[in-house]
Amino acid sequence: MRAQLAALAKQKNAKGNSAPPPEIEIPKTPEPTFLEKELNHLDTLFSDRMLEAKQSMATLTLKNGLIVQLLGSGEVCQI
């Protein structure tokens, strides 16, 4: 059965004389860039010492009972 279907597809393809599909050009992925800018007042809100601390900077309690703690080190703890 498979051989018959393959042969039928081959015949159909030969009869059509269709042009090959057009080549699709895949754009290159841009390189990520990071431009460092001058410090502003938001950068002075938290000192490096505060950000290195392992203590909780903010705690959120959701209605479903989930407790989310945002730590000074940038980690997020879910309880």
N, CA, C and O atoms as a GROMACS GRO file, in nm:
protein
  316
    1MET      N    1   0.082  -0.119   0.000
    1MET     CA    2   0.000   0.000   0.000
    1MET      C    3   0.087   0.126   0.000
    1MET      O    4   0.063   0.220  -0.077
    2ARG      N    5   0.188   0.127   0.088
    2ARG     CA    6   0.277   0.244   0.094
    2ARG      C    7   0.353   0.263  -0.036
    2ARG      O    8   0.371   0.375  -0.083
    3ALA      N    9   0.396   0.154  -0.093
    3ALA     CA   10   0.472   0.162  -0.218
    3ALA      C   11   0.384   0.222  -0.328
    3ALA      O   12   0.431   0.302  -0.410
    4GLN      N   13   0.256   0.183  -0.328
    4GLN     CA   14   0.164   0.236  -0.429
    4GLN      C   15   0.144   0.387  -0.409
    4GLN      O   16   0.144   0.463  -0.506
    5LEU      N   17   0.128   0.429  -0.284
    5LEU     CA   18   0.110   0.571  -0.256
    5LEU      C   19   0.234   0.651  -0.294
    5LEU      O   20   0.224   0.762  -0.346
    6ALA      N   21   0.351   0.594  -0.267
    6ALA     CA   22   0.475   0.663  -0.301
    6ALA      C   23   0.489   0.676  -0.452
    6ALA      O   24   0.531   0.781  -0.502
    7ALA      N   25   0.455   0.570  -0.524
    7ALA     CA   26   0.462   0.574  -0.671
    7ALA      C   27   0.363   0.675  -0.727
    7ALA      O   28   0.395   0.747  -0.821
    8LEU      N   29   0.242   0.680  -0.669
    8LEU     CA   30   0.140   0.776  -0.713
    8LEU      C   31   0.188   0.919  -0.690
    8LEU      O   32   0.170   1.005  -0.776
    9ALA      N   33   0.247   0.944  -0.577
    9ALA     CA   34   0.298   1.077  -0.546
    9ALA      C   35   0.410   1.115  -0.642
    9ALA      O   36   0.420   1.230  -0.684
   10LYS      N   37   0.493   1.018  -0.677
   10LYS     CA   38   0.603   1.043  -0.769
   10LYS      C   39   0.549   1.078  -0.908
   10LYS      O   40   0.600   1.169  -0.974
   11GLN      N   41   0.446   1.005  -0.952
   11GLN     CA   42   0.386   1.032  -1.082
   11GLN      C   43   0.322   1.170  -1.084
   11GLN      O   44   0.338   1.246  -1.180
   12LYS      N   45   0.252   1.203  -0.978
   12LYS     CA   46   0.185   1.332  -0.970
   12LYS      C   47   0.287   1.445  -0.975
   12LYS      O   48   0.265   1.547  -1.039
   13ASN      N   49   0.398   1.425  -0.907
   13ASN     CA   50   0.504   1.524  -0.903
   13ASN      C   51   0.567   1.540  -1.042
   13ASN      O   52   0.599   1.652  -1.083
   14ALA      N   53   0.585   1.430  -1.112
   14ALA     CA   54   0.647   1.434  -1.245
   14ALA      C   55   0.554   1.502  -1.346
   14ALA      O   56   0.603   1.574  -1.434
   15LYS      N   57   0.424   1.482  -1.335
   15LYS     CA   58   0.328   1.542  -1.428
   15LYS      C   59   0.317   1.693  -1.409
   15LYS      O   60   0.300   1.767  -1.506
   16GLY      N   61   0.326   1.737  -1.288
   16GLY     CA   62   0.304   1.878  -1.257
   16GLY      C   63   0.410   1.970  -1.315
   16GLY      O   64   0.380   2.086  -1.346
   17ASN      N   65   0.533   1.922  -1.331
   17ASN     CA   66   0.643   2.006  -1.377
   17ASN      C   67   0.645   2.140  -1.304
   17ASN      O   68   0.675   2.243  -1.363
   18SER      N   69   0.614   2.136  -1.179
   18SER     CA   70   0.610   2.260  -1.103
   18SER      C   71   0.751   2.308  -1.073
   18SER      O   72   0.844   2.228  -1.062
   19ALA      N   73   0.765   2.436  -1.060
   19ALA     CA   74   0.895   2.494  -1.028
   19ALA      C   75   0.932   2.459  -0.885
   19ALA      O   76   0.845   2.437  -0.801
   20PRO      N   77   1.060   2.452  -0.857
   20PRO     CA   78   1.101   2.421  -0.719
   20PRO      C   79   1.057   2.534  -0.626
   20PRO      O   80   1.044   2.649  -0.669
   21PRO      N   81   1.034   2.501  -0.502
   21PRO     CA   82   0.990   2.605  -0.408
   21PRO      C   83   1.097   2.713  -0.395
   21PRO      O   84   1.216   2.684  -0.405
   22PRO      N   85   1.055   2.836  -0.372
   22PRO     CA   86   1.154   2.944  -0.361
   22PRO      C   87   1.238   2.928  -0.235
   22PRO      O   88   1.192   2.876  -0.133
   23GLU      N   89   1.361   2.974  -0.244
   23GLU     CA   90   1.450   2.968  -0.128
   23GLU      C   91   1.408   3.076  -0.029
   23GLU      O   92   1.386   3.191  -0.066
   24ILE      N   93   1.398   3.040   0.095
   24ILE     CA   94   1.360   3.135   0.199
   24ILE      C   95   1.487   3.177   0.272
   24ILE      O   96   1.560   3.094   0.325
   25GLU      N   97   1.510   3.307   0.273
   25GLU     CA   98   1.628   3.358   0.341
   25GLU      C   99   1.596   3.380   0.488
   25GLU      O  100   1.504   3.454   0.523
   26ILE      N  101   1.671   3.314   0.574
   26ILE     CA  102   1.649   3.327   0.717
   26ILE      C  103   1.737   3.440   0.768
   26ILE      O  104   1.860   3.435   0.754
   27PRO      N  105   1.675   3.543   0.828
   27PRO     CA  106   1.756   3.656   0.875
   27PRO      C  107   1.846   3.614   0.991
   27PRO      O  108   1.812   3.526   1.070
   28LYS      N  109   1.961   3.678   0.998
   28LYS     CA  110   2.056   3.648   1.106
   28LYS      C  111   2.004   3.706   1.238
   28LYS      O  112   1.941   3.812   1.240
   29THR      N  113   2.031   3.635   1.344
   29THR     CA  114   1.991   3.682   1.476
   29THR      C  115   2.086   3.794   1.518
   29THR      O  116   2.208   3.777   1.514
   30PRO      N  117   2.031   3.909   1.557
   30PRO     CA  118   2.120   4.019   1.594
   30PRO      C  119   2.196   3.987   1.723
   30PRO      O  120   2.147   3.916   1.810
   31GLU      N  121   2.316   4.040   1.731
   31GLU     CA  122   2.398   4.022   1.850
   31GLU      C  123   2.342   4.108   1.963
   31GLU      O  124   2.310   4.225   1.941
   32PRO      N  125   2.328   4.052   2.083
   32PRO     CA  126   2.279   4.134   2.194
   32PRO      C  127   2.381   4.241   2.231
   32PRO      O  128   2.502   4.217   2.231
   33THR      N  129   2.331   4.356   2.261
   33THR     CA  130   2.421   4.465   2.301
   33THR      C  131   2.375   4.522   2.435
   33THR      O  132   2.256   4.526   2.464
   34PHE      N  133   2.470   4.563   2.513
   34PHE     CA  134   2.441   4.626   2.640
   34PHE      C  135   2.518   4.755   2.646
   34PHE      O  136   2.641   4.756   2.644
   35LEU      N  137   2.445   4.864   2.653
   35LEU     CA  138   2.509   4.995   2.660
   35LEU      C  139   2.494   5.046   2.803
   35LEU      O  140   2.383   5.067   2.852
   36GLU      N  141   2.608   5.067   2.869
   36GLU     CA  142   2.604   5.116   3.005
   36GLU      C  143   2.581   5.267   3.003
   36GLU      O  144   2.648   5.341   2.931
   37LYS      N  145   2.486   5.310   3.083
   37LYS     CA  146   2.452   5.452   3.088
   37LYS      C  147   2.493   5.509   3.224
   37LYS      O  148   2.532   5.437   3.315
   38GLU      N  149   2.482   5.640   3.234
   38GLU     CA  150   2.514   5.706   3.359
   38GLU      C  151   2.415   5.664   3.468
   38GLU      O  152   2.300   5.631   3.438
   39LEU      N  153   2.461   5.666   3.594
   39LEU     CA  154   2.372   5.633   3.705
   39LEU      C  155   2.270   5.743   3.723
   39LEU      O  156   2.300   5.861   3.702
   40ASN      N  157   2.149   5.705   3.762
   40ASN     CA  158   2.048   5.805   3.795
   40ASN      C  159   2.001   5.781   3.939
   40ASN      O  160   2.057   5.697   4.009
   41HIS      N  161   1.900   5.854   3.982
   41HIS     CA  162   1.857   5.844   4.122
   41HIS      C  163   1.805   5.706   4.158
   41HIS      O  164   1.810   5.668   4.275
   42LEU      N  165   1.756   5.630   4.062
   42LEU     CA  166   1.706   5.495   4.093
   42LEU      C  167   1.821   5.401   4.129
   42LEU      O  168   1.803   5.307   4.207
   43ASP      N  169   1.938   5.426   4.072
   43ASP     CA  170   2.054   5.341   4.101
   43ASP      C  171   2.109   5.365   4.240
   43ASP      O  172   2.184   5.282   4.292
   44THR      N  173   2.075   5.476   4.301
   44THR     CA  174   2.127   5.506   4.434
   44THR      C  175   2.032   5.464   4.547
   44THR      O  176   2.063   5.482   4.664
   45LEU      N  177   1.916   5.408   4.511
   45LEU     CA  178   1.819   5.368   4.615
   45LEU      C  179   1.869   5.254   4.701
   45LEU      O  180   1.844   5.252   4.822
   46PHE      N  181   1.940   5.159   4.641
   46PHE     CA  182   1.987   5.042   4.714
   46PHE      C  183   2.138   5.034   4.704
   46PHE      O  184   2.194   5.039   4.594
   47SER      N  185   2.204   5.023   4.817
   47SER     CA  186   2.350   5.011   4.818
   47SER      C  187   2.390   4.867   4.785
   47SER      O  188   2.307   4.776   4.791
   48ASP      N  189   2.517   4.849   4.750
   48ASP     CA  190   2.566   4.714   4.720
   48ASP      C  191   2.554   4.624   4.843
   48ASP      O  192   2.525   4.505   4.830
   49ARG      N  193   2.574   4.680   4.960
   49ARG     CA  194   2.564   4.603   5.084
   49ARG      C  195   2.421   4.552   5.103
   49ARG      O  196   2.401   4.438   5.145
   50MET      N  197   2.323   4.636   5.073
   50MET     CA  198   2.184   4.594   5.086
   50MET      C  199   2.150   4.483   4.987
   50MET      O  200   2.077   4.389   5.020
   51LEU      N  201   2.202   4.494   4.865
   51LEU     CA  202   2.170   4.396   4.762
   51LEU      C  203   2.238   4.262   4.787
   51LEU      O  204   2.190   4.159   4.740
   52GLU      N  205   2.348   4.262   4.860
   52GLU     CA  206   2.417   4.136   4.891
   52GLU      C  207   2.352   4.064   5.008
   52GLU      O  208   2.379   3.946   5.031
   53ALA      N  209   2.266   4.131   5.082
   53ALA     CA  210   2.202   4.072   5.200
   53ALA      C  211   2.111   3.958   5.159
   53ALA      O  212   2.048   3.962   5.054
   54LYS      N  213   2.106   3.857   5.242
   54LYS     CA  214   2.021   3.740   5.217
   54LYS      C  215   1.881   3.758   5.274
   54LYS      O  216   1.798   3.668   5.263
   55GLN      N  217   1.856   3.871   5.335
   55GLN     CA  218   1.725   3.892   5.397
   55GLN      C  219   1.623   3.935   5.292
   55GLN      O  220   1.658   3.976   5.181
   56SER      N  221   1.499   3.924   5.329
   56SER     CA  222   1.390   3.957   5.238
   56SER      C  223   1.381   4.108   5.219
   56SER      O  224   1.384   4.184   5.316
   57MET      N  225   1.370   4.151   5.093
   57MET     CA  226   1.352   4.292   5.061
   57MET      C  227   1.203   4.325   5.050
   57MET      O  228   1.160   4.437   5.080
   58ALA      N  229   1.125   4.226   5.006
   58ALA     CA  230   0.980   4.244   4.992
   58ALA      C  231   0.913   4.108   5.006
   58ALA      O  232   0.968   4.007   4.963
   59THR      N  233   0.796   4.105   5.066
   59THR     CA  234   0.720   3.983   5.082
   59THR      C  235   0.579   4.007   5.031
   59THR      O  236   0.513   4.103   5.069
   60LEU      N  237   0.534   3.917   4.943
   60LEU     CA  238   0.398   3.926   4.889
   60LEU      C  239   0.322   3.802   4.932
   60LEU      O  240   0.374   3.691   4.923
   61THR      N  241   0.198   3.819   4.978
   61THR     CA  242   0.113   3.708   5.013
   61THR      C  243  -0.008   3.712   4.921
   61THR      O  244  -0.081   3.810   4.917
   62LEU      N  245  -0.028   3.604   4.846
   62LEU     CA  246  -0.137   3.598   4.749
   62LEU      C  247  -0.259   3.532   4.811
   62LEU      O  248  -0.249   3.464   4.912
   63LYS      N  249  -0.375   3.552   4.748
   63LYS     CA  250  -0.501   3.497   4.800
   63LYS      C  251  -0.499   3.345   4.809
   63LYS      O  252  -0.564   3.288   4.896
   64ASN      N  253  -0.426   3.280   4.718
   64ASN     CA  254  -0.423   3.134   4.719
   64ASN      C  255  -0.327   3.077   4.824
   64ASN      O  256  -0.309   2.955   4.831
   65GLY      N  257  -0.265   3.165   4.905
   65GLY     CA  258  -0.177   3.120   5.012
   65GLY      C  259  -0.030   3.119   4.977
   65GLY      O  260   0.054   3.093   5.062
   66LEU      N  261   0.003   3.148   4.853
   66LEU     CA  262   0.142   3.150   4.811
   66LEU      C  263   0.211   3.273   4.869
   66LEU      O  264   0.159   3.384   4.860
   67ILE      N  265   0.328   3.252   4.929
   67ILE     CA  266   0.407   3.362   4.983
   67ILE      C  267   0.531   3.375   4.895
   67ILE      O  268   0.605   3.278   4.877
   68VAL      N  269   0.553   3.492   4.841
   68VAL     CA  270   0.666   3.519   4.753
   68VAL      C  271   0.756   3.620   4.822
   68VAL      O  272   0.713   3.730   4.856
   69GLN      N  273   0.882   3.583   4.841
   69GLN     CA  274   0.978   3.674   4.902
   69GLN      C  275   1.082   3.712   4.798
   69GLN      O  276   1.142   3.625   4.734
   70LEU      N  277   1.102   3.841   4.780
   70LEU     CA  278   1.205   3.892   4.690
   70LEU      C  279   1.326   3.926   4.774
   70LEU      O  280   1.320   4.016   4.858
   71LEU      N  281   1.435   3.854   4.753
   71LEU     CA  282   1.554   3.870   4.834
   71LEU      C  283   1.646   3.975   4.775
   71LEU      O  284   1.641   4.003   4.655
   72GLY      N  285   1.730   4.032   4.858
   72GLY     CA  286   1.823   4.134   4.815
   72GLY      C  287   1.922   4.084   4.712
   72GLY      O  288   1.974   4.164   4.634
   73SER      N  289   1.949   3.957   4.710
   73SER     CA  290   2.046   3.902   4.615
   73SER      C  291   1.986   3.881   4.477
   73SER      O  292   2.055   3.837   4.385
   74GLY      N  293   1.855   3.913   4.461
   74GLY     CA  294   1.789   3.896   4.333
   74GLY      C  295   1.715   3.765   4.322
   74GLY      O  296   1.648   3.739   4.222
   75GLU      N  297   1.725   3.680   4.424
   75GLU     CA  298   1.657   3.553   4.424
   75GLU      C  299   1.511   3.572   4.462
   75GLU      O  300   1.475   3.667   4.532
   76VAL      N  301   1.427   3.480   4.415
   76VAL     CA  302   1.285   3.481   4.449
   76VAL      C  303   1.254   3.350   4.521
   76VAL      O  304   1.283   3.242   4.470
   77CYS      N  305   1.195   3.361   4.638
   77CYS     CA  306   1.163   3.244   4.719
   77CYS      C  307   1.010   3.229   4.726
   77CYS      O  308   0.940   3.325   4.760
   78GLN      N  309   0.959   3.111   4.694
   78GLN     CA  310   0.815   3.085   4.700
   78GLN      C  311   0.788   2.983   4.809
   78GLN      O  312   0.852   2.878   4.816
   79ILE      N  313   0.692   3.015   4.894
   79ILE     CA  314   0.656   2.924   5.004
   79ILE      C  315   0.508   2.893   4.993
   79ILE      O  316   0.454   2.818   5.075
   0.00000   0.00000   0.00000
